[in-house]
Amino acid sequence: MPVERPGAVTLEGKPLTLLGSEIKVGDRAPDFSVLANDMSDVSLSTDSGKVRLILSVTSLDTPICAAETRRFNEAAVQFQDNVVIYLISCDLPFAQGRWCGAAGVGNLKTLSDHKNVNFGEAYGTLVKESRLLSRAIFLVDENGTVQYVEYVAEIGEHPNYDAVSEAVNKLAS
């Protein structure tokens, strides 16, 4: 049974419980298993040796998540070649692929945690009340150590884009 963190985030001011331990800077990044749009398995080790920017979002079908995805898709072209971006939600892989095709998003990897919510529990972003993921960002270096963490307190708000970009550029240069 995963750790419960009552009131760890809110949605429109309503407190929600996150399942899983909170990840902190300096922690060894937990491995996970999620599905790519082609239904293949992807884990943290899939792109070992690279900097991994991991975005946890509720659903691509929500305005904030869609805007965040577009923004990081655009930022991806400015990041170094050794940076890979994973955007993880509980949306079905087929829906993610369809959304990315319609939105012209192709510079990041959309991954689905719908099958077993393995990522959500490992990174402490699984919302108990909805079985969806909360908004959070993790930056993992090429050695698998967490270098940046942001759990967005209100799911309906944007992350600190400038701080994330600064952390990625500092780590990847």
C-alpha positions as CSV (number, residue, x, y, z in Angstrom):
1,M,0.0,0.0,0.0
2,P,1.6,3.3,-1.1
3,V,2.1,6.2,1.3
4,E,-0.9,8.6,1.5
5,R,-0.3,12.4,1.5
6,P,-3.6,14.0,2.4
7,G,-4.0,17.6,1.2
8,A,-0.7,17.5,-0.7
9,V,-2.4,19.3,-3.7
10,T,-5.6,21.0,-4.4
11,L,-8.0,21.2,-7.4
12,E,-10.0,24.4,-7.5
13,G,-9.1,24.8,-3.8
14,K,-10.4,21.3,-2.8
15,P,-7.7,19.3,-1.0
16,L,-6.7,16.0,-2.6
17,T,-4.6,13.0,-1.4
18,L,-1.5,12.0,-3.3
19,L,-0.4,8.4,-3.2
20,G,3.3,7.6,-3.1
21,S,6.3,9.2,-1.4
22,E,7.4,12.7,-2.2
23,I,10.6,12.8,-4.4
24,K,13.3,15.2,-3.3
25,V,16.4,16.7,-5.0
26,G,19.3,14.3,-4.5
27,D,17.1,11.2,-4.4
28,R,17.8,8.3,-6.8
29,A,15.1,8.5,-9.4
30,P,12.7,5.6,-9.0
31,D,12.3,3.4,-12.1
32,F,8.8,3.1,-13.6
33,S,7.0,1.3,-16.4
34,V,4.7,3.3,-18.7
35,L,3.4,2.8,-22.3
36,A,4.4,4.7,-25.4
37,N,1.8,5.7,-28.0
38,D,2.7,2.5,-29.9
39,M,2.0,0.4,-26.7
40,S,5.7,-0.4,-26.2
41,D,7.1,-0.3,-22.6
42,V,9.1,2.7,-21.6
43,S,11.0,3.0,-18.3
44,L,13.5,5.5,-16.8
45,S,16.3,3.3,-18.1
46,T,15.0,3.5,-21.7
47,D,17.0,6.7,-22.1
48,S,19.8,6.1,-19.5
49,G,22.8,8.3,-20.0
50,K,20.6,11.2,-21.0
51,V,19.1,14.0,-18.9
52,R,15.4,13.2,-18.5
53,L,12.8,16.0,-17.9
54,I,9.7,14.2,-16.6
55,L,6.4,16.1,-16.7
56,S,3.5,14.7,-14.8
57,V,0.1,16.0,-16.0
58,T,-3.5,15.3,-15.4
59,S,-4.8,15.0,-19.0
60,L,-3.9,16.4,-22.4
61,D,-7.6,17.2,-22.8
62,T,-7.4,20.0,-20.2
63,P,-6.4,23.5,-21.0
64,I,-3.4,23.9,-18.6
65,C,-2.0,20.5,-19.5
66,A,-2.4,21.2,-23.2
67,A,-0.7,24.6,-22.8
68,E,2.1,23.0,-20.7
69,T,2.7,20.3,-23.3
70,R,2.8,22.8,-26.2
71,R,5.2,25.0,-24.3
72,F,7.7,22.2,-23.5
73,N,7.4,20.9,-27.0
74,E,8.6,24.3,-28.3
75,A,11.3,24.5,-25.6
76,A,12.6,21.1,-26.5
77,V,14.2,22.4,-29.7
78,Q,16.4,24.7,-27.5
79,F,17.5,22.0,-25.1
80,Q,20.7,20.1,-25.8
81,D,20.6,16.8,-27.7
82,N,21.3,14.9,-24.4
83,V,17.9,15.9,-23.0
84,V,14.7,13.8,-23.5
85,I,11.3,15.0,-22.3
86,Y,8.7,12.5,-21.0
87,L,5.2,13.8,-20.6
88,I,3.3,11.3,-18.5
89,S,-0.5,11.2,-17.9
90,C,-3.2,8.5,-17.4
91,D,-4.6,9.3,-20.8
92,L,-4.8,6.3,-23.1
93,P,-1.8,5.9,-25.5
94,F,-4.1,6.2,-28.5
95,A,-5.6,9.4,-27.3
96,Q,-2.2,10.8,-26.6
97,G,-1.0,10.0,-30.1
98,R,-4.1,11.5,-31.6
99,W,-3.8,14.7,-29.5
100,C,-0.1,15.1,-30.4
101,G,-0.9,14.6,-34.1
102,A,-3.7,17.2,-34.0
103,A,-1.6,19.7,-32.0
104,G,1.6,19.2,-34.0
105,V,3.5,18.0,-30.9
106,G,6.5,15.8,-31.8
107,N,9.5,17.0,-29.8
108,L,8.7,15.1,-26.6
109,K,7.5,11.6,-25.7
110,T,3.9,11.3,-24.4
111,L,3.6,8.3,-22.2
112,S,0.6,6.6,-20.5
113,D,0.5,5.5,-16.9
114,H,-3.1,4.3,-17.3
115,K,-2.4,0.6,-17.1
116,N,-0.9,0.3,-13.6
117,V,-0.2,3.8,-12.4
118,N,3.3,2.7,-11.7
119,F,4.8,6.1,-12.4
120,G,2.2,7.9,-10.3
121,E,2.9,5.8,-7.2
122,A,6.7,5.8,-7.7
123,Y,6.8,9.6,-8.0
124,G,4.0,10.5,-5.6
125,T,1.8,12.1,-8.1
126,L,-1.2,9.7,-8.2
127,V,-4.4,11.4,-7.0
128,K,-6.3,9.0,-4.8
129,E,-9.7,10.6,-5.5
130,S,-9.5,10.5,-9.3
131,R,-6.8,7.9,-10.3
132,L,-5.2,10.7,-12.4
133,L,-1.8,12.3,-12.0
134,S,-1.2,15.6,-10.4
135,R,1.0,18.3,-12.0
136,A,4.7,17.9,-11.2
137,I,8.1,18.2,-12.8
138,F,11.2,16.1,-12.2
139,L,14.6,16.6,-13.7
140,V,16.8,13.5,-13.6
141,D,20.5,13.7,-14.6
142,E,22.3,11.2,-16.8
143,N,23.3,9.2,-13.6
144,G,19.7,8.8,-12.4
145,T,19.8,11.4,-9.6
146,V,16.9,13.8,-9.2
147,Q,18.2,17.4,-9.7
148,Y,15.0,19.4,-9.7
149,V,11.5,18.8,-8.4
150,E,8.3,20.8,-8.5
151,Y,5.0,19.5,-7.2
152,V,2.5,22.2,-8.3
153,A,0.3,22.8,-5.3
154,E,-2.8,23.7,-7.3
155,I,-3.3,21.2,-10.1
156,G,-5.1,23.9,-12.2
157,E,-2.0,26.2,-12.2
158,H,1.1,26.2,-14.4
159,P,4.5,25.1,-13.2
160,N,7.4,27.5,-13.0
161,Y,8.6,27.3,-16.6
162,D,11.5,29.7,-16.2
163,A,12.9,27.7,-13.2
164,V,12.5,24.4,-15.1
165,S,14.3,25.8,-18.3
166,E,17.1,27.2,-16.2
167,A,17.6,23.9,-14.4
168,V,17.6,21.9,-17.7
169,N,20.0,24.3,-19.3
170,K,22.4,24.3,-16.3
171,L,22.4,20.5,-16.1
172,A,22.6,19.7,-19.8
173,S,25.3,22.2,-20.7
